[in-house]
Every structure is written in structure tokens, then in C-alpha cells.
Amino acid sequence: MTKQAKIYQKDMLEEIKSIPQEYLPNLLQIIRIFRETALLSSLSQNTIDKKQNPYPLRGIPFTYIDPTDPVALVDWEALK
């Protein structure tokens, strides 16, 4: 943990200690919502990063299994 993070943690603990006990459940809920929002922000940033590469599978090797076999024969109503 960095020195700055330790200072933030100490300040937050002091703030929490100064809050009346009846407000602690609300504070806990606020902290949890904040954490969820922060996680969603980081996840959305990852999707933005993925959108910047329109061909994410380019260069990944793949193999065709039976490339000449017909596809979805059972779905063709004309063959019934």
C-alpha cells in the first residue's frame, strides 16, 4: 500500500468514527454502491478498449472441422 493510500485510509477511518451509529448502515450501503459503480466503470472501460480493435480474433489460429459438410440440414423445410 502506498503512503498516500495509507493516509486516505487513516482519514476515512477517522471520518467513519465520527459518524453517529444510527447512520452507519446508510454509510455501508453508500460504500457498497460506490464500489459497484467503480467496478462497472472499469468494466465499461474494458469494453471501450475492445471496441477500439474491430478485429480482436485476427491472428488467432483456428481449424475447420468437416468444412465441406452441409450445415443445418435439419432446418431446411424444403428438404422435408
Helices and strands as residue ranges (DSSP letters): H 3-17, G 21-23, H 24-51, G 73-75, G 77-79
